[in-house]
């Protein structure tokens, strides 16, 4: 199924005009300017892996996913489990390292894998969180949009 059509369909489902959104395909190397609210889909030619959402897409992708910040997000943990066979097959390369260096080595493997993936991103002003009395209120439309996309794309690393 075409990711762009699914995202546009889901935007319509939640009541957002796709024409009012920025839609495009990126990778870990070119997301730094997208400091807006939206949803994102990690994919390659073979599969859709993960669907996520954030009030600041660039921050989430750069600081957590693309940097393989283990423990920074559930998504990175899911990618780690997905690539565990490769990490284990390279055991001889990291087994003698101390725990901190092991983590850095494994993060290097994950970063390489993440950089091979493409990221479909939809940013829309209607998906921004609100602030009330100094507290952030998560945007419910963004959560609904993420759920709709997950249900239609059935990403390998997201539960329904």
PyMOL commands that place a pseudoatom at each C-alpha (Angstrom):
pseudoatom trace, name=CA, resn=UNK, resi=1, chain=A, elem=C, hetatm=0, pos=[0.000, 0.000, 0.000]
pseudoatom trace, name=CA, resn=UNK, resi=2, chain=A, elem=C, hetatm=0, pos=[1.262, 3.479, -0.867]
pseudoatom trace, name=CA, resn=UNK, resi=3, chain=A, elem=C, hetatm=0, pos=[2.260, 5.347, 2.299]
pseudoatom trace, name=CA, resn=UNK, resi=4, chain=A, elem=C, hetatm=0, pos=[1.354, 8.767, 0.931]
pseudoatom trace, name=CA, resn=UNK, resi=5, chain=A, elem=C, hetatm=0, pos=[-2.187, 7.658, 0.112]
pseudoatom trace, name=CA, resn=UNK, resi=6, chain=A, elem=C, hetatm=0, pos=[-2.620, 6.101, 3.554]
pseudoatom trace, name=CA, resn=UNK, resi=7, chain=A, elem=C, hetatm=0, pos=[-1.410, 9.266, 5.293]
pseudoatom trace, name=CA, resn=UNK, resi=8, chain=A, elem=C, hetatm=0, pos=[-3.664, 11.475, 3.164]
pseudoatom trace, name=CA, resn=UNK, resi=9, chain=A, elem=C, hetatm=0, pos=[-6.638, 9.165, 3.808]
pseudoatom trace, name=CA, resn=UNK, resi=10, chain=A, elem=C, hetatm=0, pos=[-5.973, 9.239, 7.542]
pseudoatom trace, name=CA, resn=UNK, resi=11, chain=A, elem=C, hetatm=0, pos=[-5.592, 13.026, 7.542]
pseudoatom trace, name=CA, resn=UNK, resi=12, chain=A, elem=C, hetatm=0, pos=[-9.055, 13.214, 5.986]
pseudoatom trace, name=CA, resn=UNK, resi=13, chain=A, elem=C, hetatm=0, pos=[-10.392, 10.744, 8.577]
pseudoatom trace, name=CA, resn=UNK, resi=14, chain=A, elem=C, hetatm=0, pos=[-9.226, 12.978, 11.460]
pseudoatom trace, name=CA, resn=UNK, resi=15, chain=A, elem=C, hetatm=0, pos=[-10.524, 16.116, 9.724]
pseudoatom trace, name=CA, resn=UNK, resi=16, chain=A, elem=C, hetatm=0, pos=[-7.308, 17.728, 8.480]
pseudoatom trace, name=CA, resn=UNK, resi=17, chain=A, elem=C, hetatm=0, pos=[-6.983, 18.855, 4.867]
pseudoatom trace, name=CA, resn=UNK, resi=18, chain=A, elem=C, hetatm=0, pos=[-3.837, 17.173, 3.445]
pseudoatom trace, name=CA, resn=UNK, resi=19, chain=A, elem=C, hetatm=0, pos=[-3.289, 20.305, 1.338]
pseudoatom trace, name=CA, resn=UNK, resi=20, chain=A, elem=C, hetatm=0, pos=[-2.576, 22.234, 4.530]
pseudoatom trace, name=CA, resn=UNK, resi=21, chain=A, elem=C, hetatm=0, pos=[0.227, 19.873, 5.526]
pseudoatom trace, name=CA, resn=UNK, resi=22, chain=A, elem=C, hetatm=0, pos=[3.809, 19.356, 4.513]
pseudoatom trace, name=CA, resn=UNK, resi=23, chain=A, elem=C, hetatm=0, pos=[4.205, 15.816, 3.205]
pseudoatom trace, name=CA, resn=UNK, resi=24, chain=A, elem=C, hetatm=0, pos=[7.450, 14.245, 2.053]
pseudoatom trace, name=CA, resn=UNK, resi=25, chain=A, elem=C, hetatm=0, pos=[10.092, 11.548, 2.187]
pseudoatom trace, name=CA, resn=UNK, resi=26, chain=A, elem=C, hetatm=0, pos=[13.273, 12.157, 4.148]
pseudoatom trace, name=CA, resn=UNK, resi=27, chain=A, elem=C, hetatm=0, pos=[16.043, 10.218, 5.839]
pseudoatom trace, name=CA, resn=UNK, resi=28, chain=A, elem=C, hetatm=0, pos=[18.061, 10.628, 9.022]
pseudoatom trace, name=CA, resn=UNK, resi=29, chain=A, elem=C, hetatm=0, pos=[20.424, 12.979, 7.231]
pseudoatom trace, name=CA, resn=UNK, resi=30, chain=A, elem=C, hetatm=0, pos=[17.927, 15.637, 6.192]
pseudoatom trace, name=CA, resn=UNK, resi=31, chain=A, elem=C, hetatm=0, pos=[15.278, 16.022, 8.903]
pseudoatom trace, name=CA, resn=UNK, resi=32, chain=A, elem=C, hetatm=0, pos=[16.952, 18.752, 10.947]
pseudoatom trace, name=CA, resn=UNK, resi=33, chain=A, elem=C, hetatm=0, pos=[14.707, 21.570, 9.710]
pseudoatom trace, name=CA, resn=UNK, resi=34, chain=A, elem=C, hetatm=0, pos=[11.387, 19.918, 10.520]
pseudoatom trace, name=CA, resn=UNK, resi=35, chain=A, elem=C, hetatm=0, pos=[10.708, 21.328, 13.990]
pseudoatom trace, name=CA, resn=UNK, resi=36, chain=A, elem=C, hetatm=0, pos=[6.953, 21.001, 13.682]
pseudoatom trace, name=CA, resn=UNK, resi=37, chain=A, elem=C, hetatm=0, pos=[4.264, 18.640, 14.945]
pseudoatom trace, name=CA, resn=UNK, resi=38, chain=A, elem=C, hetatm=0, pos=[3.474, 15.581, 12.897]
pseudoatom trace, name=CA, resn=UNK, resi=39, chain=A, elem=C, hetatm=0, pos=[3.696, 11.890, 12.251]
pseudoatom trace, name=CA, resn=UNK, resi=40, chain=A, elem=C, hetatm=0, pos=[6.472, 9.861, 10.680]
pseudoatom trace, name=CA, resn=UNK, resi=41, chain=A, elem=C, hetatm=0, pos=[6.812, 6.425, 9.090]
pseudoatom trace, name=CA, resn=UNK, resi=42, chain=A, elem=C, hetatm=0, pos=[10.085, 4.485, 8.843]
pseudoatom trace, name=CA, resn=UNK, resi=43, chain=A, elem=C, hetatm=0, pos=[10.149, 2.255, 5.767]
pseudoatom trace, name=CA, resn=UNK, resi=44, chain=A, elem=C, hetatm=0, pos=[12.243, 0.751, 2.994]
pseudoatom trace, name=CA, resn=UNK, resi=45, chain=A, elem=C, hetatm=0, pos=[11.453, -1.056, -0.257]
pseudoatom trace, name=CA, resn=UNK, resi=46, chain=A, elem=C, hetatm=0, pos=[10.486, -4.209, 1.631]
pseudoatom trace, name=CA, resn=UNK, resi=47, chain=A, elem=C, hetatm=0, pos=[8.457, -3.092, 4.632]
pseudoatom trace, name=CA, resn=UNK, resi=48, chain=A, elem=C, hetatm=0, pos=[6.969, -0.419, 6.836]
pseudoatom trace, name=CA, resn=UNK, resi=49, chain=A, elem=C, hetatm=0, pos=[8.748, -0.677, 10.183]
pseudoatom trace, name=CA, resn=UNK, resi=50, chain=A, elem=C, hetatm=0, pos=[7.523, 1.975, 12.564]
pseudoatom trace, name=CA, resn=UNK, resi=51, chain=A, elem=C, hetatm=0, pos=[4.969, 4.778, 12.828]
pseudoatom trace, name=CA, resn=UNK, resi=52, chain=A, elem=C, hetatm=0, pos=[5.451, 7.515, 15.399]
pseudoatom trace, name=CA, resn=UNK, resi=53, chain=A, elem=C, hetatm=0, pos=[4.306, 11.012, 16.271]
pseudoatom trace, name=CA, resn=UNK, resi=54, chain=A, elem=C, hetatm=0, pos=[5.840, 14.035, 17.939]
pseudoatom trace, name=CA, resn=UNK, resi=55, chain=A, elem=C, hetatm=0, pos=[5.202, 17.673, 18.706]
pseudoatom trace, name=CA, resn=UNK, resi=56, chain=A, elem=C, hetatm=0, pos=[8.703, 18.312, 17.299]
pseudoatom trace, name=CA, resn=UNK, resi=57, chain=A, elem=C, hetatm=0, pos=[9.436, 15.725, 14.613]
pseudoatom trace, name=CA, resn=UNK, resi=58, chain=A, elem=C, hetatm=0, pos=[13.070, 16.786, 14.062]
pseudoatom trace, name=CA, resn=UNK, resi=59, chain=A, elem=C, hetatm=0, pos=[13.885, 16.585, 17.761]
pseudoatom trace, name=CA, resn=UNK, resi=60, chain=A, elem=C, hetatm=0, pos=[12.338, 13.132, 18.104]
pseudoatom trace, name=CA, resn=UNK, resi=61, chain=A, elem=C, hetatm=0, pos=[14.067, 11.766, 15.013]
pseudoatom trace, name=CA, resn=UNK, resi=62, chain=A, elem=C, hetatm=0, pos=[17.487, 13.354, 15.544]
pseudoatom trace, name=CA, resn=UNK, resi=63, chain=A, elem=C, hetatm=0, pos=[17.819, 12.998, 19.319]
pseudoatom trace, name=CA, resn=UNK, resi=64, chain=A, elem=C, hetatm=0, pos=[16.163, 9.607, 19.705]
pseudoatom trace, name=CA, resn=UNK, resi=65, chain=A, elem=C, hetatm=0, pos=[15.622, 7.447, 16.631]
pseudoatom trace, name=CA, resn=UNK, resi=66, chain=A, elem=C, hetatm=0, pos=[18.414, 8.454, 14.246]
pseudoatom trace, name=CA, resn=UNK, resi=67, chain=A, elem=C, hetatm=0, pos=[20.967, 8.739, 17.045]
pseudoatom trace, name=CA, resn=UNK, resi=68, chain=A, elem=C, hetatm=0, pos=[19.896, 5.294, 18.321]
pseudoatom trace, name=CA, resn=UNK, resi=69, chain=A, elem=C, hetatm=0, pos=[19.436, 6.683, 21.843]
pseudoatom trace, name=CA, resn=UNK, resi=70, chain=A, elem=C, hetatm=0, pos=[18.857, 3.386, 23.606]
pseudoatom trace, name=CA, resn=UNK, resi=71, chain=A, elem=C, hetatm=0, pos=[16.307, 3.988, 26.334]
pseudoatom trace, name=CA, resn=UNK, resi=72, chain=A, elem=C, hetatm=0, pos=[15.312, 7.292, 24.737]
pseudoatom trace, name=CA, resn=UNK, resi=73, chain=A, elem=C, hetatm=0, pos=[12.190, 5.959, 23.120]
pseudoatom trace, name=CA, resn=UNK, resi=74, chain=A, elem=C, hetatm=0, pos=[10.201, 2.788, 22.690]
pseudoatom trace, name=CA, resn=UNK, resi=75, chain=A, elem=C, hetatm=0, pos=[10.908, 3.007, 18.956]
pseudoatom trace, name=CA, resn=UNK, resi=76, chain=A, elem=C, hetatm=0, pos=[14.668, 2.633, 19.399]
pseudoatom trace, name=CA, resn=UNK, resi=77, chain=A, elem=C, hetatm=0, pos=[14.119, -0.370, 21.672]
pseudoatom trace, name=CA, resn=UNK, resi=78, chain=A, elem=C, hetatm=0, pos=[11.919, -1.947, 19.008]
pseudoatom trace, name=CA, resn=UNK, resi=79, chain=A, elem=C, hetatm=0, pos=[14.536, -1.333, 16.316]
pseudoatom trace, name=CA, resn=UNK, resi=80, chain=A, elem=C, hetatm=0, pos=[17.184, -2.877, 18.596]
pseudoatom trace, name=CA, resn=UNK, resi=81, chain=A, elem=C, hetatm=0, pos=[15.094, -6.022, 18.994]
pseudoatom trace, name=CA, resn=UNK, resi=82, chain=A, elem=C, hetatm=0, pos=[14.470, -6.082, 15.232]
pseudoatom trace, name=CA, resn=UNK, resi=83, chain=A, elem=C, hetatm=0, pos=[18.209, -6.032, 14.507]
pseudoatom trace, name=CA, resn=UNK, resi=84, chain=A, elem=C, hetatm=0, pos=[19.196, -8.264, 17.421]
pseudoatom trace, name=CA, resn=UNK, resi=85, chain=A, elem=C, hetatm=0, pos=[20.235, -11.134, 15.147]
pseudoatom trace, name=CA, resn=UNK, resi=86, chain=A, elem=C, hetatm=0, pos=[22.816, -8.909, 13.464]
pseudoatom trace, name=CA, resn=UNK, resi=87, chain=A, elem=C, hetatm=0, pos=[24.040, -7.528, 16.788]
pseudoatom trace, name=CA, resn=UNK, resi=88, chain=A, elem=C, hetatm=0, pos=[24.450, -11.077, 18.105]
pseudoatom trace, name=CA, resn=UNK, resi=89, chain=A, elem=C, hetatm=0, pos=[26.130, -12.332, 14.926]
pseudoatom trace, name=CA, resn=UNK, resi=90, chain=A, elem=C, hetatm=0, pos=[28.801, -9.664, 15.447]
pseudoatom trace, name=CA, resn=UNK, resi=91, chain=A, elem=C, hetatm=0, pos=[29.336, -10.691, 19.084]
pseudoatom trace, name=CA, resn=UNK, resi=92, chain=A, elem=C, hetatm=0, pos=[33.027, -11.405, 18.583]
pseudoatom trace, name=CA, resn=UNK, resi=93, chain=A, elem=C, hetatm=0, pos=[33.509, -7.715, 17.723]
pseudoatom trace, name=CA, resn=UNK, resi=94, chain=A, elem=C, hetatm=0, pos=[32.030, -6.357, 20.974]
pseudoatom trace, name=CA, resn=UNK, resi=95, chain=A, elem=C, hetatm=0, pos=[32.196, -9.161, 23.577]
pseudoatom trace, name=CA, resn=UNK, resi=96, chain=A, elem=C, hetatm=0, pos=[35.521, -8.000, 25.035]
pseudoatom trace, name=CA, resn=UNK, resi=97, chain=A, elem=C, hetatm=0, pos=[34.415, -4.382, 25.345]
pseudoatom trace, name=CA, resn=UNK, resi=98, chain=A, elem=C, hetatm=0, pos=[33.300, -2.806, 28.622]
pseudoatom trace, name=CA, resn=UNK, resi=99, chain=A, elem=C, hetatm=0, pos=[29.540, -2.100, 28.945]
pseudoatom trace, name=CA, resn=UNK, resi=100, chain=A, elem=C, hetatm=0, pos=[29.789, 1.555, 27.881]
pseudoatom trace, name=CA, resn=UNK, resi=101, chain=A, elem=C, hetatm=0, pos=[31.821, 0.703, 24.778]
pseudoatom trace, name=CA, resn=UNK, resi=102, chain=A, elem=C, hetatm=0, pos=[29.446, -2.184, 24.005]
pseudoatom trace, name=CA, resn=UNK, resi=103, chain=A, elem=C, hetatm=0, pos=[26.533, 0.206, 24.057]
pseudoatom trace, name=CA, resn=UNK, resi=104, chain=A, elem=C, hetatm=0, pos=[28.365, 2.597, 21.721]
pseudoatom trace, name=CA, resn=UNK, resi=105, chain=A, elem=C, hetatm=0, pos=[29.216, -0.286, 19.377]
pseudoatom trace, name=CA, resn=UNK, resi=106, chain=A, elem=C, hetatm=0, pos=[25.599, -1.473, 19.294]
pseudoatom trace, name=CA, resn=UNK, resi=107, chain=A, elem=C, hetatm=0, pos=[24.378, 2.104, 18.797]
pseudoatom trace, name=CA, resn=UNK, resi=108, chain=A, elem=C, hetatm=0, pos=[26.708, 2.265, 15.797]
pseudoatom trace, name=CA, resn=UNK, resi=109, chain=A, elem=C, hetatm=0, pos=[25.010, -0.778, 14.274]
pseudoatom trace, name=CA, resn=UNK, resi=110, chain=A, elem=C, hetatm=0, pos=[21.561, 0.714, 14.915]
pseudoatom trace, name=CA, resn=UNK, resi=111, chain=A, elem=C, hetatm=0, pos=[22.537, 4.123, 13.525]
pseudoatom trace, name=CA, resn=UNK, resi=112, chain=A, elem=C, hetatm=0, pos=[23.746, 2.455, 10.346]
pseudoatom trace, name=CA, resn=UNK, resi=113, chain=A, elem=C, hetatm=0, pos=[20.466, 0.573, 9.991]
pseudoatom trace, name=CA, resn=UNK, resi=114, chain=A, elem=C, hetatm=0, pos=[18.372, 3.675, 10.725]
pseudoatom trace, name=CA, resn=UNK, resi=115, chain=A, elem=C, hetatm=0, pos=[20.276, 5.667, 8.119]
pseudoatom trace, name=CA, resn=UNK, resi=116, chain=A, elem=C, hetatm=0, pos=[19.390, 3.065, 5.472]
pseudoatom trace, name=CA, resn=UNK, resi=117, chain=A, elem=C, hetatm=0, pos=[15.668, 3.658, 6.035]
pseudoatom trace, name=CA, resn=UNK, resi=118, chain=A, elem=C, hetatm=0, pos=[13.488, 6.360, 4.541]
pseudoatom trace, name=CA, resn=UNK, resi=119, chain=A, elem=C, hetatm=0, pos=[11.069, 8.393, 6.634]
pseudoatom trace, name=CA, resn=UNK, resi=120, chain=A, elem=C, hetatm=0, pos=[7.713, 9.610, 5.352]
pseudoatom trace, name=CA, resn=UNK, resi=121, chain=A, elem=C, hetatm=0, pos=[6.780, 12.723, 7.327]
pseudoatom trace, name=CA, resn=UNK, resi=122, chain=A, elem=C, hetatm=0, pos=[3.508, 14.628, 7.572]
pseudoatom trace, name=CA, resn=UNK, resi=123, chain=A, elem=C, hetatm=0, pos=[3.624, 17.938, 9.428]
pseudoatom trace, name=CA, resn=UNK, resi=124, chain=A, elem=C, hetatm=0, pos=[0.494, 20.002, 9.975]
pseudoatom trace, name=CA, resn=UNK, resi=125, chain=A, elem=C, hetatm=0, pos=[-0.213, 23.042, 12.118]
pseudoatom trace, name=CA, resn=UNK, resi=126, chain=A, elem=C, hetatm=0, pos=[-3.385, 21.322, 13.371]
pseudoatom trace, name=CA, resn=UNK, resi=127, chain=A, elem=C, hetatm=0, pos=[-1.260, 18.647, 15.074]
pseudoatom trace, name=CA, resn=UNK, resi=128, chain=A, elem=C, hetatm=0, pos=[0.599, 20.952, 17.467]
pseudoatom trace, name=CA, resn=UNK, resi=129, chain=A, elem=C, hetatm=0, pos=[0.249, 20.471, 21.220]
pseudoatom trace, name=CA, resn=UNK, resi=130, chain=A, elem=C, hetatm=0, pos=[-1.458, 23.202, 23.224]
pseudoatom trace, name=CA, resn=UNK, resi=131, chain=A, elem=C, hetatm=0, pos=[-0.304, 24.850, 26.421]
pseudoatom trace, name=CA, resn=UNK, resi=132, chain=A, elem=C, hetatm=0, pos=[-2.774, 25.615, 29.154]
pseudoatom trace, name=CA, resn=UNK, resi=133, chain=A, elem=C, hetatm=0, pos=[-1.739, 27.080, 32.504]
pseudoatom trace, name=CA, resn=UNK, resi=134, chain=A, elem=C, hetatm=0, pos=[1.883, 26.306, 31.644]
pseudoatom trace, name=CA, resn=UNK, resi=135, chain=A, elem=C, hetatm=0, pos=[1.166, 22.632, 30.995]
pseudoatom trace, name=CA, resn=UNK, resi=136, chain=A, elem=C, hetatm=0, pos=[1.445, 20.867, 27.667]
pseudoatom trace, name=CA, resn=UNK, resi=137, chain=A, elem=C, hetatm=0, pos=[-1.731, 19.198, 26.433]
pseudoatom trace, name=CA, resn=UNK, resi=138, chain=A, elem=C, hetatm=0, pos=[-1.045, 16.483, 23.889]
pseudoatom trace, name=CA, resn=UNK, resi=139, chain=A, elem=C, hetatm=0, pos=[-2.854, 16.922, 20.596]
pseudoatom trace, name=CA, resn=UNK, resi=140, chain=A, elem=C, hetatm=0, pos=[-5.523, 14.215, 20.299]
pseudoatom trace, name=CA, resn=UNK, resi=141, chain=A, elem=C, hetatm=0, pos=[-5.762, 14.559, 16.515]
pseudoatom trace, name=CA, resn=UNK, resi=142, chain=A, elem=C, hetatm=0, pos=[-2.079, 13.614, 16.222]
pseudoatom trace, name=CA, resn=UNK, resi=143, chain=A, elem=C, hetatm=0, pos=[-2.655, 10.499, 18.317]
pseudoatom trace, name=CA, resn=UNK, resi=144, chain=A, elem=C, hetatm=0, pos=[-5.712, 9.590, 16.221]
pseudoatom trace, name=CA, resn=UNK, resi=145, chain=A, elem=C, hetatm=0, pos=[-3.746, 10.148, 13.015]
pseudoatom trace, name=CA, resn=UNK, resi=146, chain=A, elem=C, hetatm=0, pos=[-0.901, 7.921, 14.231]
pseudoatom trace, name=CA, resn=UNK, resi=147, chain=A, elem=C, hetatm=0, pos=[-3.386, 5.196, 15.197]
pseudoatom trace, name=CA, resn=UNK, resi=148, chain=A, elem=C, hetatm=0, pos=[-5.150, 5.366, 11.810]
pseudoatom trace, name=CA, resn=UNK, resi=149, chain=A, elem=C, hetatm=0, pos=[-1.829, 5.072, 9.948]
pseudoatom trace, name=CA, resn=UNK, resi=150, chain=A, elem=C, hetatm=0, pos=[-0.737, 2.143, 12.127]
pseudoatom trace, name=CA, resn=UNK, resi=151, chain=A, elem=C, hetatm=0, pos=[-4.011, 0.323, 11.523]
pseudoatom trace, name=CA, resn=UNK, resi=152, chain=A, elem=C, hetatm=0, pos=[-3.734, 0.725, 7.750]
pseudoatom trace, name=CA, resn=UNK, resi=153, chain=A, elem=C, hetatm=0, pos=[0.014, 0.141, 7.288]
pseudoatom trace, name=CA, resn=UNK, resi=154, chain=A, elem=C, hetatm=0, pos=[0.493, -2.495, 10.017]
pseudoatom trace, name=CA, resn=UNK, resi=155, chain=A, elem=C, hetatm=0, pos=[4.135, -1.607, 10.695]
pseudoatom trace, name=CA, resn=UNK, resi=156, chain=A, elem=C, hetatm=0, pos=[6.346, -4.505, 11.732]
pseudoatom trace, name=CA, resn=UNK, resi=157, chain=A, elem=C, hetatm=0, pos=[7.549, -2.851, 14.959]
pseudoatom trace, name=CA, resn=UNK, resi=158, chain=A, elem=C, hetatm=0, pos=[4.346, -1.228, 16.276]
pseudoatom trace, name=CA, resn=UNK, resi=159, chain=A, elem=C, hetatm=0, pos=[1.627, -3.057, 18.124]
pseudoatom trace, name=CA, resn=UNK, resi=160, chain=A, elem=C, hetatm=0, pos=[-1.927, -2.238, 17.156]
for i in range(1, 160): cmd.bond("trace and resi %d" % i, "trace and resi %d" % (i + 1))
show_as sticks, trace
zoom trace
